[in-house]
Amino acid sequence: MTKTTGRLVRLPGLVLRCAWVGAIVFCYGLLIAGSAVGARFRRSKDGRGLRDGDRWVRMLTRLGPSYIKIGQLLSTRRDLLPEEVTTPLGRLTDGASPPRRRRIERAVRHAYRDRPWPFREFDWEPVASGSIATVHEAVTLDGRHVAVKVRRPGIERVMWQDFTLTSSAMSLMGMLPKLRKMPFKLMHGQVGGAILRQLDFAAEAASLTALRANLEGGSRTVTIPAPLPELCTPETVVMEFISDLRRFEPGELDLDTRRSVQRAVLGTVYEMLFIDGFVHCDLHPGNLYFDLNADLVMLDAGFVIQLPDPVRRSFADFFINMAMGDGWMCAQIVIESAAEIADDCDLEGFRAALGELVAETSGAKSGDFDLATFAGRLFDLQRRFGLFPAPEFAFPLLSLLVIEGMIKGFDSDLDFQAEAIPVLRRRNIPRDAPSAVER
């Protein structure tokens, strides 16, 4: 633990944070459970107790940024959760309660304390408010129209406290007999560390530059705002302002346009995953939009991970063999890329079980294929047979889980796996990723 981290995570504050989280979860848990029991007692068919999304939103908002992030990701899974839950959770993507103006103004003034004030105009009312930052419209001294992403004041302390608490929880889970062999601590370090890196705004500015370079000149039109490095600070990211954006949802788009959108999104995500190894885990409706031509606009690059090349190759090889229905080869890739294999692992049993799972899902359309269910069953097979994957595999899975939930509503007949094959055929020839974003 560094000196800065130690200053942010001290025992008294950690105890208070733990008590606060416990109290909030307990109180809202009682409210939600009571509502569910009441609905059942009244034999209500609306499932109100289980679908009270507004209460979930209030609970997650009170818990803070790490928990709001969970709500943002869950809001994309309209295919798995009822609309009464996902619609309110969707407000967390860019409509979280912002800090008071005086706190925002103090934070921005402090960010530019050592240099001349660079803005001719600055709108202190956020145009978007997320779990990590607020976004403001501004005009620079030389007349450029920009968006300024401002880190929420005091957020570092809260997120480091939550990271420490969840690390302790993972250690306790690892002590349970059935879970003792699972690498929870290692996985938490990877995923939790990636969430904490959203506080690194210099890395985010570099990631925006890398995404623009990777996707430039591709067959699909994807707009990513250009950062202005000379105006960025550790607390702010300044980028070009993109106006006239539309929510990423089917709306009144005709079927052909919906299918075109699906293919554009999947193609872009597959390019990032399988060619660049550059994983965007946070493409929820607050970060992905349409412009007036229904082309894609990607606004944020905070939760972005550069995969180690062996992980990128293994994940790509697994995906193409899954699409081709080759369960034996999928199993072999899992075995060869495993971080650890138990001494009593039944490799032939694992190959047979995974072969059955792949055979069930190969070639399924988007309306029939559910990546969340597939990933859960794969995880359970790995646990049962004692194969523990490299923790970095969590990131491409998370990215696909989020985007799957986002685009399923556009057309249920698209074959998610088949759409990946043209990109996967080029999977062993990655483009060089800019060194500035290497983690």
N, C-alpha and C positions, 0 to 999 in steps of 0.2 A: 504494500500500500504506500503510495507516494505521500509526501508532506501535504500537498494540496488535498488529496483524498482524505487523509486523516483529519484535516481541518473541517471537511464537509461532513464526515461521518464520525461523530463522537457518541459515546455511550448514552448520555442523558437524552440527546436528540433522537437517537435510535430507539430508545425505549418509548419516548413520547410518540414517535411515528408509528411504532408497532401498536401501541394502545389506540391511536387514532384510527388506523386501518381496521383493527379488530372491532372497534366500536361501530364504525360505519357499516362494515359487512354484517355484523350481528343485527343492528337495528333494521337495515334494509332487508336482510334475510327474513326477519320476522314479518315485516310488512308484506313482502312478496309471497312468503309461505302462507301467511294468514289469508291473503287474497285468494290464493289457489284453493285453500281448504274451504273458504266461504263459497267460491264458485262451485266446488264439487258438492257441497252441502245443499246448495240451491239447485243442483243438477243443471247448472248453466252450461251451455254448449259453446260459449264464446271463448272459453279458456283464459279469461281475463287475468287470473292470478299468475299464469305462466307467461302471459304476453304483455305484461304491463311495461312497455318499453320506456315510458317516461320515468318510471322509478329506476330502471337500469341506468338511464342517462344521468339522473341526479346522483346515483350512487357512484358511478364511474367518475363523474366530474368532481365530486367531493374527494375521491380517493387520489386523484392527481394524474399527471401526464402519462406515467407508465400504464395505468389502467385505462385511460382514455384511448391509448393506442390499441388496446385489446378491443375496445368497442368499435373503433374505426374499422379494424379488420373484419370483425364479425358482421358489420353492417353490409359488407359486400356479398354475404352468403344468403341472398334472398331465396335461393333454391333449397336451403337447409333449415332456415329459421322463418317463423311467421312474419308477415309484413308489419304486424303490430309491434314487433321488436325491431326489425331492421330499419323501418322508416324513422323512428325517433333516434336510433343509434346513428343514422346517417347525418344527423345534425352535428355530430362530433367531428366530422371530417373537416369542416371549415367554419363551423358556427359555434365553437366552444366559447364560453364566456371569457372575454378579454380582461386583462388587468385594467385597473383604473388609469385614466389618461396620464395623471401625474407620474405614475410609476413607469409607464411606457416612455414618456418624455425624458424622465430622469435617466432611464437606461440608454436611450439613444444619444443624449447629450454626453453621457459618460463614455460611450463607445467612441466618440469623436473628440474626446477631451484633449488629445495630443496633436490635433491637426485642425486646419481651418474648416469651418462648417461648410459642407459641400452642396447643400440643397438650397435652391431658390424658393421652392414650395415643399411643404411636407404635411400630408393629411394625417392627423393624429388618430382619426377614427379608422380602425382597421377595415380593409376590404375583405379580409379573411382572418379567421382566428382558429388555430389548431392547438394540438396538445403541447407542442414544443415552442411555438412562436406565433406572433401576429405578423400580418403582412400589410404594408402601407403603401399608398400611392404617393409618388414624389416627383419633383422636377429638379434636375441638377443645375448647377450654376451655368453650365454651358447649354442648357435647354433640353437635355435628354429626359424622356419620360421613363421613369424607372419604378420598379417594385422593390421595397425594402423589407426584408424579412428580419424581424427583431426577436431575439431570444427572450423568452419570458423571464422577468427578474426573479431570482431565487430558485430557479428550476434545477440548477445543478445539485444543490443540497438534497432536495426531495428525491431526485432520480438516483443519486448515489445511495441514499438511505434505503430506497426500495430495492436496489440491486443487492445490497448487503443482506436485507431481510429475506429476499427470495433465494439467495445463495444458501442461507441457513436452512430454509425450507427444503431445498434440493438435497442438502446433506442428510436431513432427517428422512426424506423419502428413500434415499439410498440405503438406509438401515433396515428397511422393511424386507423380510425374507424373500418375497417374490420379486423384489426390485433391486436386490442387493448388487446384482451384476451390471445393472444399467449405468452408463456413464453420465448420470445427471449433472454432476458437478462440472464436467468438461463441457457438456452441452449448454449449461447455463452460462458458463464463461464465454462461449462463442456468441450465443444469441443475445444474452444480456449485455455483453460488451458491444455488440453491434447497435443495440438500442441506445446505449450511452454515447456512442460515437455520433449520434444525431446532434449532440451538443457541440460538435466540432464543426463550426461554420466554415473554416478554411478548407476542410476536407469536402464539404458540400459544394463549395464554389468550384473546386477542382473536379468533382464528380459531374457537375453540369457541363463543364468543358469537355470531359471525356465522353459523356453521352452524346454530345453534339458531334464530336469527331467520329465516333463509332457509327452513328446512324446517318451521317452526311453522305449524300449521293446514293442512298439506298433506293430500292424500288418503291418504298412506301413513304408517304409524306408525313413526317413527324416533326412538329415544331417544339423546340426546347429553348427557353429563354437564355440569352447569352449573359453570363455574369460580367460585372465590371470590377475586376480584381483590385484596381487602384482605389476603389471606394469601399471595398469590403473590410470588415474588422472581425475580431474574434466573436463579437456579439451580433453582427449583422451580415447579411448577404444582400448585395445590391445587384439587381439584374434588370434586363430590359422588361418593360411592362407590356403585356399582351392583353389587348382588350377584346370585347365582343365574344366572350367565351360562352359556350353552352354546356349544360350538365351532360355528363356521359351516361346517357340512358336512351332506350329505344325511341321513346316519345312517338312522334308521328312519322318516323322514317319508314320508307317502303321496304319490302322484304329484300330486294336486291341491295339496297344501301346497307341494311342491317348485316347481310352476309359479307359485304365488302368491309364493313367496320370490324366484324369478327376476325376476318382473315388479316386485316391490317394490324390489329392488336396482337393477335397470336404470332404473326410473323415477326413483329418488332420484339416481343418478349422472347421468342425463340432465338432470334439473332443475338440478343443480349446474353441469354443463358448458354447457348451451345457454341457460339462463335467467339464472342468476346469474354465469356465468363464473368460478365458484369451484371450482377443480379439486383434488380430493383424490387424490394420486398414490400413496397408501400403504395401501390397503384390503386388507391381507393378513390372515391368520387371527388375528394378534395384536391387530388393531385393529377387527375386525368380528365381532360375536357375535349370538346369539339370546338373548332373554329367555325366561321360562317359557311365554309365549304364542306363541313362534316369531316375534315381532316383532324388527325389526332394532335393534341397539345399536352405535353408532359411538363408540369410546373416545378416539381420538387425532386431533389436528389439527396435527401438526408439519410434515408435508410437504404443505402446502396453498398453492396459488398463485392469485392473482387475475389472470385474463387481461385484457389490454387489450381494450376493447370491439370494435375492428375484428377482432381475432383470434378472439374469441368468435363474432362474426357470420359470419366466413368459414368457421370450422370447422363451425358449425351448417349453413350453406348447403351446404357440401360433403357433409355427412352425409345431409341430406335428399335431395339430388340423387343420391347413391349409392344410397340406399334406393329411389328411384324409377327407377333404371337409366339416368339421364341422364348418360352419360359425357362428352359434349361440354361440358355445363355444369360438371361437376366439373373438367374441364381448364381451363375459363375462370376458375374461382374460384382454382385453383392459380396460374395465370398472373398474375391481377390482385393476388393477395396475396403474390407472391414478393418476398423481400427483395432479390434480384438475379437478373437474366436475362443469360445469356452472349450476346455479340454474334452468335455463330454458331448460336444456338438455333433449331432447326427446330420452330416452334410447331405447324404443321399435323401434323407427325409425332408430336409429343407428344400432341396431341388425339386422334389415331387410336389410339395405343398405350394411352392411359388409357381411352379408350372401350371397347376390347376387355377391359381388366382389369375395369372396372365391370360390363360385360355378363356376365362370368363369375361374378361374386359377388352380383349383385343378387338379393334374395329368397331367398338361401341360408339354410337352418336352421342353428342353432348347431352341430349335429353336422358340418355341411359347411363352414361359414364359419370361417376362421381369420384373425383380425385381424393376428396377428403376420406371417403370410405375406403378407397384403395390404399391410401397412405396409412390409414389406421390398421388395416388388415396386414399390410406389409410390416409395420412396426411390431405388431403382435407376433407375427411369424419370427421376426428377428429376436424378440424377447424370449419366445418359447424355445428356440433352437440355440440361443446363445451366440448370436452374431451381432456385434455392436458397430454400427456405421460410424464413419468419421463425422464429427458434429457439423462440419461445413455443409453436409447434405441437407440440413434443415433449411438453409436459405433458398435454394431453388425450389424446394417443395412449397415453402411459404409463399414465394412469388407466384407460383402456378395456382395455389389454392385461392389467393386473392383475386387473380385475374380471371380464373374460372368462374368465380362467383359474380364478377362484374359483367361478363359477356354472355352467360348462359341465356339470359332473357332476350337476346337479340335474335337467335335462331337455334332451335333445338336439334336440327338435323346435321349440323356440322360435325365432322369427325376430327376431334381434337388431336388425336394421335397422327392421323394421316397428314394433317396440315404441317406437322413438324418435319416430315421426311425430307422435303427439298432442302431445308436448312441443315438437317442432320447429316446429309450427304457431304456437307462441307465442314463437318464438325472438327476435323483434325488439322484444319488450317486456320487457326485463330488470328485475328488481327492483333497487332501490337497495341496493348492498352497503355495510355500515358502513365509514366512512372509517378506522376503527382498523386494518383489516387491509390497507389498500392498501399495496402494496409500493413 
